């Protein structure tokens, strides 16, 4: 499993991924810096904003996956119809006039 972390000040779990930067740039970084490194780190000015960005990115990926799955299902159904494997369940105009 991959470890994803969001941090803003250097003391959050996962910020060890950039520990050298924390030591160099954060006041008291050697004292407060978290040493556990995340596999994937979202560093933000405010942790909540990083969380919102991660949620937005996940929503875009999920929406894209749903669109692709829907398109694949439509294409599969169309191929099945042309091969005569399935019929439309809705009445045709011709059937309604009988």
C-alpha positions in Angstrom: 0.0 0.0 0.0 1.2 3.5 -0.8 1.3 6.2 1.9 -0.1 9.6 0.8 0.4 12.5 3.2 -0.6 16.2 3.3 1.5 18.7 5.2 2.1 22.4 5.6 4.7 23.0 8.3 7.1 20.1 8.3 5.9 18.4 11.5 3.2 16.3 9.8 3.6 12.6 9.2 5.0 12.1 5.7 6.9 15.3 5.5 10.1 13.3 6.0 10.1 13.0 2.2 11.5 16.6 2.1 13.3 16.6 5.5 16.4 18.3 4.1 14.3 21.2 3.0 12.5 21.3 6.4 15.9 21.4 8.1 17.1 24.3 5.9 13.9 26.4 5.5 11.7 25.9 8.6 12.5 27.7 11.9 13.4 24.9 14.4 13.1 22.4 11.5 15.6 20.1 13.1 13.5 20.1 16.3 10.0 19.8 14.8 10.6 18.0 11.4 8.8 14.7 10.9 11.2 12.1 9.6 8.7 9.5 8.3 8.6 9.9 4.5 5.4 9.5 2.5 5.4 7.7 -0.9 3.4 10.7 -2.2 3.4 14.1 -0.5 1.1 17.0 -1.0 2.8 20.0 0.5 0.6 23.1 0.8 0.5 26.5 2.5 -2.4 25.2 4.5 -3.0 21.5 5.0 -6.7 21.8 4.5 -6.1 23.4 1.0 -3.9 20.5 0.1 -6.7 18.1 1.2 -9.2 20.0 -1.0 -6.8 19.8 -4.0 -6.3 16.0 -3.5 -10.1 15.5 -3.2 -10.7 17.6 -6.4 -8.1 15.6 -8.3 -9.6 12.3 -7.1 -13.0 13.4 -8.2 -11.7 14.3 -11.7 -10.1 10.9 -12.0 -13.2 9.1 -10.8 -15.4 11.1 -13.2 -13.1 10.2 -16.1 -13.1 6.5 -15.1 -17.0 6.5 -15.0 -17.2 8.2 -18.4 -14.8 5.6 -19.9 -16.7 2.7 -18.4 -20.0 4.2 -19.6 -18.6 4.6 -23.1 -17.2 1.1 -23.1 -20.6 -0.3 -22.0 -22.4 1.7 -24.8 -19.9 0.4 -27.4 -20.3 -3.2 -26.1 -24.1 -3.0 -26.2 -24.0 -1.5 -29.8 -21.7 -4.4 -30.9 -24.1 -6.9 -29.3 -27.1 -5.3 -31.1 -25.4 -5.4 -34.5 -24.6 -9.1 -34.0 -28.2 -9.8 -33.0 -27.3 -10.8 -29.5 -29.7 -8.4 -27.8 -32.9 -6.6 -28.9 -34.1 -3.2 -27.8 -36.6 -3.5 -25.0 -38.5 -0.3 -26.0 -41.3 -0.6 -28.6 -40.5 0.6 -32.0 -42.7 3.1 -33.9 -43.8 0.2 -36.2 -44.9 -1.9 -33.2 -46.9 1.0 -31.7 -48.9 1.5 -34.9 -50.1 -2.1 -35.0 
